[in-house]
Amino acid sequence: MKPTVKDVARSAGVSVGTVSRVLAKNATVNEGIRNRVDKAIEKLGYSPSSLGRSLRLNKSDIIGFVIPDITNPFFADLAKHIEILASAAGYSVLLANTHDDPLAEKTQIQSLLGRAPAGIVIAPVSNSLVIERLLKGPVCVTVDRPLTGHSLVSVDNVEGGRLAAAYLLGLGHRRIGYICGPRTTEVSLQRLRGFSDEIARVSTECGDKVEFTAVEGQFDYKSGEEMGRRLLSAPANVRPTAIATANDQQAIGLLRCSRDMGIRVPHDLSIVGFDDIPLASLVLPRLTTIRQPVHEIAEIAIRAVLVRGAINGPILLPPSVVERESTARVS
């Protein structure tokens, strides 16, 4: 039978309350008594219930991290940084994957709340009143995507879209395609808005005629292939000479599509992604992309949880262009 806190108290010759104070590292406990309790814990192999202890002491060593898609390399990379930083602060991370499903998101959040977490970091699927109300209790910080009533830590997605357009225009491209993510997602709309606004600005201020076509897909490799094929099926003198995407997964799918269609990258087509996931520097040709400062996003989010949400949000971090081999100047 698993030893209890009462067994530890009996073995050490102290009260249950004293054992609880030792476990809570209360400085008022006499050093001699603390040593007796520690020896009893070691002798009995006692492991305290983290949930029970957190409820009694109103303190938890768990941080929940809710993400929409663990197969998305950006969220996997963000989860890695969240876990490293939380662990360094003495916390464990409980990961919940919502599969981009609002109903699953609600269920996962309810399950997390049952563990009495110290706080929750979430990349929300929906901005519903139900989710907002559920997260009123614990300290909650959102990353990547906004949620009404909670602090947001994210890259400046509008500026990221603008940077991608400005970069391609600077290379001389004037027939440009764009594969956006689902228009139901605020991140998709922001990146598309930054991209299209920059094209409109250059067209108006510089008098340059820019042919611009945007298509909608999901944040995955398959959409990159499918939407890429749609954009590249036009005759060579009409189709885009450059295509930007809403994330790197789409861009990598587009690379595959281009190869299958015999379109050379970057000689016939320049491609720009978004995120700078680890795979972006491994595919061939290596992907030019807009980098998100993932470590900084994770660091600010964890710090906000530990100081109980004391940040002035939203915090929008600057993106940057990472130039690699998938882009070239128009010849």
C-alpha positions in Angstrom: 0.0 0.0 0.0 1.3 3.5 -0.9 2.4 5.4 2.2 0.4 8.4 3.3 1.3 11.7 4.9 -0.1 10.2 8.2 2.5 7.4 7.9 5.3 9.9 7.5 4.0 11.9 10.5 3.8 8.7 12.7 7.3 7.6 11.6 8.9 11.1 12.3 6.9 11.6 15.5 5.3 14.8 14.4 1.9 16.1 13.4 0.5 15.9 9.9 0.5 19.7 9.8 4.3 19.7 10.5 4.8 17.3 7.6 2.8 19.6 5.3 4.9 22.6 6.4 8.1 20.7 5.6 6.7 19.7 2.1 5.8 23.3 1.5 9.4 24.3 2.5 8.0 26.6 5.3 11.0 28.4 6.9 9.4 28.3 10.4 10.1 24.5 10.8 13.0 23.6 13.1 15.9 22.2 11.2 16.1 19.1 13.4 12.4 18.3 12.8 12.8 18.9 9.1 15.6 16.4 8.9 13.4 13.8 10.8 10.6 14.3 8.3 12.9 14.1 5.3 14.4 10.8 6.6 10.9 9.4 7.2 9.9 10.4 3.6 13.0 8.7 2.2 12.6 5.6 4.4 8.9 5.1 3.5 9.3 6.1 -0.2 6.5 8.7 0.2 5.5 10.7 -2.8 3.1 13.5 -2.1 0.0 14.0 -4.3 0.7 17.2 -6.3 -3.0 17.8 -6.8 -3.9 17.4 -3.1 -1.0 19.5 -2.0 -1.8 22.2 -4.5 -5.4 22.3 -3.3 -4.4 22.5 0.4 -1.7 25.1 -0.1 -3.4 27.0 -3.0 -0.3 26.4 -5.0 0.5 24.2 -8.0 3.6 23.2 -9.8 1.7 22.5 -13.1 1.4 24.8 -16.0 -1.1 23.9 -18.7 -0.2 24.5 -22.4 -3.1 24.2 -24.8 -2.2 24.1 -28.6 -4.4 23.6 -31.7 -2.1 21.1 -33.5 0.9 19.2 -32.1 1.8 18.1 -35.7 2.4 21.7 -36.6 6.2 22.1 -36.2 5.7 25.7 -35.0 3.6 24.7 -32.0 5.9 21.7 -31.4 8.9 24.1 -31.2 7.0 26.5 -29.0 6.0 23.6 -26.7 9.7 22.7 -26.4 10.7 26.2 -25.3 7.7 26.4 -22.9 8.7 23.1 -21.3 12.4 24.1 -20.9 11.6 27.4 -19.3 8.9 26.1 -17.0 11.1 23.2 -15.9 13.9 25.7 -15.1 11.5 27.5 -12.8 10.4 24.3 -11.1 7.2 23.6 -12.9 5.9 20.7 -15.0 4.0 21.3 -18.2 0.8 19.5 -19.0 0.3 19.6 -22.8 -3.2 19.5 -24.3 -3.8 19.2 -28.0 -7.2 20.5 -29.3 -6.9 19.3 -32.9 -8.3 22.7 -34.1 -11.6 21.7 -32.7 -13.5 24.1 -30.4 -15.4 21.3 -28.6 -12.2 19.4 -27.9 -10.7 22.7 -26.7 -13.4 23.2 -24.2 -13.0 19.6 -22.9 -9.2 19.9 -22.6 -9.5 23.1 -20.7 -12.0 21.7 -18.3 -9.7 18.7 -17.7 -6.8 21.0 -17.1 -8.7 23.1 -14.6 -9.4 19.9 -12.7 -5.7 19.7 -12.0 -5.6 23.2 -10.4 -2.8 24.5 -12.5 -0.7 27.5 -11.5 -1.6 29.0 -14.9 -2.4 28.2 -18.5 -0.7 29.2 -21.7 -3.0 28.8 -24.7 -3.0 29.2 -28.5 -6.8 29.3 -28.8 -8.8 27.7 -31.5 -11.9 29.9 -30.9 -12.5 33.3 -29.3 -15.8 32.1 -27.8 -17.5 33.4 -24.7 -17.5 29.9 -23.3 -13.7 29.6 -23.5 -13.3 33.1 -22.2 -15.4 32.3 -19.1 -13.7 29.0 -18.4 -10.3 30.8 -18.3 -11.4 33.5 -15.9 -10.1 31.6 -12.9 -6.5 30.7 -13.4 -3.7 33.0 -14.7 -4.0 32.7 -18.5 -1.8 34.0 -21.2 -2.5 33.5 -24.9 0.2 33.0 -27.5 0.1 33.3 -31.3 -3.7 33.9 -31.3 -5.8 36.4 -29.3 -8.6 35.6 -26.8 -10.8 38.4 -25.5 -10.0 39.4 -21.9 -6.5 37.8 -21.8 -3.0 39.0 -22.5 -1.5 38.1 -25.9 2.1 37.4 -26.7 2.7 37.0 -30.4 4.8 38.0 -33.4 3.5 41.1 -35.2 1.7 39.2 -37.9 0.7 42.2 -40.0 4.3 43.4 -40.1 5.4 39.8 -41.0 3.1 39.8 -44.0 4.3 43.2 -45.0 7.9 42.1 -44.8 7.3 39.1 -47.0 5.6 41.3 -49.7 8.3 44.0 -49.5 11.0 41.4 -49.8 9.5 39.9 -53.0 8.8 43.3 -54.5 12.4 44.3 -53.8 13.5 41.3 -55.8 11.6 42.7 -58.8 8.6 40.3 -58.7 5.4 41.8 -60.1 3.3 38.6 -60.6 2.8 37.4 -57.0 0.7 34.7 -55.4 -0.2 34.2 -51.8 -1.5 31.1 -50.0 -3.2 32.2 -46.8 -4.5 30.1 -43.9 -8.1 29.7 -43.0 -9.8 33.1 -43.0 -11.6 32.1 -39.8 -8.2 32.5 -38.0 -7.1 36.0 -37.0 -3.5 35.1 -37.6 -4.3 34.3 -41.3 -6.2 37.5 -41.7 -3.4 39.6 -40.2 -0.7 38.1 -42.4 -2.8 38.5 -45.5 -3.7 42.1 -44.6 0.0 43.0 -44.1 0.9 41.3 -47.4 -1.9 42.8 -49.6 -1.6 46.3 -48.0 2.1 46.4 -48.9 1.4 45.4 -52.5 -1.4 48.0 -52.7 1.0 50.7 -51.3 3.7 50.0 -53.8 1.3 49.8 -56.7 -0.2 53.2 -55.7 2.9 55.1 -54.7 5.4 53.7 -57.3 2.9 53.3 -60.1 4.1 49.7 -60.6 1.5 47.2 -61.9 1.5 44.2 -59.6 -0.7 41.2 -60.4 -1.7 39.7 -57.1 -3.7 36.5 -56.5 -4.5 35.1 -53.1 -6.0 31.6 -52.4 -7.1 30.1 -49.1 -5.9 26.8 -47.6 -5.2 25.1 -44.2 -2.0 25.5 -42.3 -0.5 22.2 -43.6 1.7 20.6 -46.3 -1.3 19.4 -48.3 -2.7 22.9 -48.8 0.6 24.1 -50.0 0.6 21.4 -52.7 -3.0 21.9 -53.7 -3.1 25.7 -53.7 0.3 25.8 -55.3 -0.9 23.7 -58.2 -3.9 26.0 -58.6 -1.7 29.1 -58.8 1.0 27.5 -61.0 -1.4 25.8 -63.6 -1.6 29.0 -65.6 0.8 29.5 -68.7 4.4 30.4 -67.9 4.0 34.0 -69.0 1.0 34.5 -66.7 1.6 32.4 -63.6 3.2 34.0 -60.5 7.0 34.3 -60.5 6.8 34.4 -56.6 4.5 32.9 -54.0 4.4 33.7 -50.3 2.6 31.4 -47.8 1.0 31.9 -44.4 3.3 29.3 -42.8 6.3 27.1 -43.6 4.3 23.9 -43.9 2.4 25.4 -46.8 5.7 26.6 -48.3 7.3 23.1 -48.1 4.2 21.6 -49.7 4.6 24.2 -52.4 8.2 23.2 -52.9 7.1 19.7 -53.5 4.3 20.8 -55.9 6.8 22.9 -57.9 9.2 20.0 -58.2 6.4 17.7 -59.5 5.4 20.3 -62.1 8.9 20.8 -63.3 9.0 24.4 -62.1 12.5 25.2 -60.8 12.9 27.0 -57.5 14.2 29.7 -57.4 15.0 30.0 -61.1 11.3 30.0 -62.2 9.6 30.6 -58.9 10.6 32.3 -55.6 9.0 31.0 -52.4 8.7 32.7 -49.0 7.3 30.9 -45.9 6.4 32.1 -42.5 7.6 30.9 -39.0 11.1 29.6 -39.6 10.5 26.1 -38.2 13.6 23.9 -37.9 12.7 22.1 -41.1 12.9 25.3 -43.1 16.7 25.2 -43.1 16.8 21.5 -43.9 14.6 21.2 -47.1 16.2 21.8 -50.5 16.4 24.5 -51.6 16.6 25.9 -48.1 13.5 28.0 -47.4 13.5 31.8 -47.2 11.0 32.7 -44.5 9.7 35.2 -42.0 11.1 34.3 -38.6 9.0 34.2 -35.4 11.0 34.8 -32.2 9.7 31.5 -30.7 12.0 31.6 -27.6 11.1 35.1 -26.7 7.4 34.4 -27.1 7.7 31.4 -24.7 9.9 33.3 -22.3 7.4 36.2 -21.9 4.5 33.9 -21.7 6.0 31.8 -18.9 7.2 34.9 -17.0 3.7 36.3 -17.2 2.3 33.1 -15.7 4.8 33.1 -12.9 4.1 36.7 -12.0 0.4 36.0 -12.2 -0.3 37.8 -15.5 1.4 41.0 -14.7 2.2 42.1 -18.3 0.9 44.9 -20.5 -0.6 43.1 -23.5 -0.8 42.6 -26.2 2.9 42.1 -26.7 3.8 42.0 -30.4 7.4 41.0 -31.1 9.1 42.0 -34.4 9.5 39.4 -37.2 12.5 39.3 -39.5 13.3 38.0 -43.0 15.6 35.0 -43.1 17.0 34.8 -46.6 18.0 31.4 -47.9 17.9 29.6 -51.3 14.3 29.5 -52.3 14.2 33.1 -53.6 16.0 35.0 -56.3 15.9 38.3 -58.2 13.8 38.4 -61.3 16.2 38.0 -64.2 
